[in-house]
Structures are given as structure tokens and as C-alpha cells.
Amino acid sequence: MYKTPGENWENNLWSGYLVVLMIIQLLGKTNPKILGDNPLPIHTQFDAMNGPTPAKNYTFLNNSALYEFEEFGLPLPTTVNNYSDIQYAAMDIQDLLDGEGAGTFDMVRVGPQTLHSINNRVIDAVLGLLKVGGVLHFTNTSNYQSSYNLGTAHRHPFTRFNRHIAAQANFDVYHVPMEQGMIIAKRLS
């Protein structure tokens, strides 16, 4: 998929990154600090990460997606030939849970593979990363299915996590029913 992505896969990656660009533009930030759990191997993200002064300051969670990005995306000839100084940082999940980077990010873009755990400790740590005015972009809030499983409202397995985010008093929270659903949450205080 990295070497020869199909048209639909490329469109999927592009549309995900388009939402990131839209949120950053709405924030009015230059050189925003962004944490993500899934680096996208597309030219628009590579453009933003290329140095010596990248347009966006990226940190990625050290997970299997980062491994695949480094193992398969960065060595591709199209990447190597077009980008000479791709810059980003990595953060381990334990560092996230220990509070590293708290209150320093303009935007956090994560999916269910990061937020969904036995308790809400990871969600709370991710929300804690945002500075006041920062935005959470939580993708795929429905696990690639309808939020109303078998016609029964509010019994979806992801509902507990979505409601936990919506219950945060210091956030404006919006559920956007686009694609597999997303939550956009802006930290107020």
C-alpha cells in the first residue's frame, strides 16, 4: 500500500489530512505543534515536515504505524528523491501517560487504536496534551460502522469513549458525522 497505493486508498489518506489542514487554518497557527498516532505517507504531509524549518512541528506516538511509516514510507524512492530533511519527534505511550508534553500541543490527531483502553487514562492524557485553544481531532469514532448498531441507539462499543470526551467541562466538543465519524474538541481552559 505504500509503494503502489490504490486510488481509493490515496483519496482516504488525502481526505484525512485535509481535515488536519482545515483545523490548523481555522486555528490561525503558523508552525503549529501537532501530535499524531498515524503518520500519513502522502506528499502534503511530507511537504509540511521537510526542513530545515518545517512548516509544522510533528510528534508521532511510537507505535506500529510509526514503525510502518519509517520502514516502508520513508525509504520509498519518491520520498528519498523529493525530501532531504524530514523532521519529526516520537513519543512513547508511557511518556504520554506520565504527562510529557502536557499543555504544549496546538492539535492532537488520534484514532481509536490510541484512545480505547480499559479506562479513560489514555483519553485524559491525550486531552491534557492540548494547550488552551488547542484542538483534538479524534478520527473514526464508530469503528467503521454505524453509531446505531442494529438499530439500537447508544449501545455502540465506542459510545463510552465518545461520551467521556463530550463530558469534559473545559472543552467545546462536536461530533461530525463525516466518513466513520469524528470528534473535534477545542480546549477552553
C-alpha positions in Angstrom: 0.0 0.0 0.0 2.9 2.3 0.5 4.6 1.5 -2.8 1.5 1.3 -5.1 -1.5 2.8 -3.2 -4.8 2.3 -5.0 -6.8 5.4 -5.9 -9.3 4.9 -3.1 -6.6 4.5 -0.5 -4.8 7.6 -1.7 -8.2 9.5 -1.5 -8.7 8.2 2.0 -5.3 9.4 3.2 -5.8 12.8 1.4 -9.2 13.4 3.0 -7.9 12.6 6.5 -5.0 15.1 6.0 -7.4 17.7 4.5 -9.3 17.8 7.8 -6.0 18.4 9.6 -5.1 21.3 7.3 -8.6 22.8 7.7 -8.4 22.7 11.5 -4.9 24.3 11.5 -6.0 27.0 9.2 -9.0 27.7 11.4 -6.7 28.0 14.4 -4.6 30.5 12.5 -1.3 29.0 13.7 2.0 29.2 11.9 4.3 26.3 12.6 1.7 24.5 14.8 2.8 21.8 17.2 0.9 18.6 16.3 0.8 15.1 17.8 -0.5 12.2 15.8 -0.7 8.5 16.1 -0.7 7.7 12.4 1.8 9.4 10.1 0.4 9.6 6.6 2.8 8.8 3.7 1.4 11.5 1.4 3.3 14.4 -0.2 1.3 17.1 1.6 2.4 15.8 5.0 6.0 15.3 3.7 6.0 18.9 2.5 5.0 20.1 5.9 7.7 18.0 7.7 10.6 18.8 5.4 13.3 21.0 6.9 15.4 22.8 7.7 12.5 24.8 9.1 9.4 22.6 8.7 6.0 24.2 8.3 4.6 22.0 11.0 6.2 20.6 14.1 5.1 16.9 14.3 5.4 14.4 17.1 4.2 10.9 16.5 3.3 8.2 19.0 5.8 5.4 18.9 3.6 2.6 17.7 3.2 0.2 14.9 2.0 2.9 12.5 5.2 4.9 13.1 7.2 1.7 12.5 5.5 1.1 9.2 6.0 4.7 8.2 9.7 4.5 8.9 10.1 1.0 7.5 8.1 1.4 4.3 7.2 5.1 3.7 10.5 7.0 4.3 12.7 4.7 2.2 10.5 4.9 -0.9 12.3 6.4 -3.9 9.6 9.1 -4.3 10.2 10.1 -0.7 14.0 9.9 -0.8 14.3 11.7 -4.1 11.9 14.6 -3.1 12.6 15.1 0.6 16.0 15.6 2.0 15.3 16.6 5.6 12.1 15.2 7.0 11.8 16.2 10.7 9.6 14.8 13.5 9.8 13.6 17.0 8.5 10.4 18.6 6.8 9.9 22.0 6.3 6.6 23.8 2.8 5.9 25.2 4.3 5.7 28.7 5.7 9.2 28.4 2.3 10.4 27.3 0.8 8.7 30.4 3.5 10.3 32.6 2.4 13.8 31.4 5.2 14.6 29.0 4.3 17.4 26.7 1.2 18.3 28.7 -0.3 21.6 27.6 2.0 22.2 24.7 0.3 21.0 21.5 -1.9 23.0 19.2 -3.5 19.9 17.7 -3.7 16.2 18.5 -5.0 13.8 15.9 -5.6 10.3 17.1 -7.8 7.4 16.4 -9.4 4.6 18.4 -6.3 2.5 18.3 -4.8 5.0 20.8 -7.7 6.2 22.8 -9.5 3.0 23.5 -8.3 1.4 26.7 -9.8 -0.3 29.7 -10.2 3.0 31.5 -10.1 6.7 30.4 -6.5 7.3 31.5 -5.2 7.5 27.9 -8.0 9.7 26.8 -7.4 12.1 29.7 -3.6 12.1 29.0 -4.3 12.9 25.3 -6.7 15.8 26.2 -4.0 17.0 28.7 -1.6 17.5 25.8 -3.5 20.4 24.3 -2.8 23.9 25.2 -5.7 26.3 25.8 -7.2 26.9 22.3 -5.8 23.6 21.0 -7.9 21.1 19.2 -8.4 17.3 19.4 -9.2 15.6 16.1 -10.4 12.1 17.1 -11.0 10.1 14.0 -13.2 7.0 13.3 -15.4 7.3 16.3 -17.6 4.5 15.1 -15.1 1.7 14.4 -16.1 1.7 10.7 -19.7 1.1 11.4 -22.9 2.9 12.3 -23.2 4.6 15.7 -26.6 2.9 15.9 -25.7 -0.7 16.0 -28.5 -3.0 14.8 -31.0 -0.1 15.0 -30.4 0.3 18.8 -29.2 3.7 19.7 -26.4 4.3 22.2 -25.2 0.7 22.5 -22.3 1.0 20.2 -19.0 -0.2 21.8 -17.3 3.2 21.3 -20.1 5.3 22.9 -18.4 5.2 26.3 -15.3 6.9 25.0 -17.2 9.4 22.9 -19.3 10.4 25.9 -16.2 10.8 28.1 -14.8 13.3 25.7 -18.1 15.1 25.4 -18.4 15.4 29.2 -15.2 17.5 29.6 -16.3 20.8 31.0 -13.2 22.7 29.7 -13.8 21.6 26.1 -16.2 22.6 23.3 -17.0 19.2 21.7 -18.5 18.5 18.3 -19.3 15.1 16.7 -19.0 15.4 13.0 -20.9 12.6 11.1 -18.5 12.5 8.2 -17.0 9.2 6.9 -16.7 7.0 10.0 -17.4 9.9 12.4 -15.0 12.2 14.1 -14.9 14.4 17.2 -13.5 17.9 17.1 -12.9 19.2 20.6 -11.4 22.6 21.5 -9.8 23.2 24.9 -11.3 26.3 26.5 -9.3 26.3 29.8 
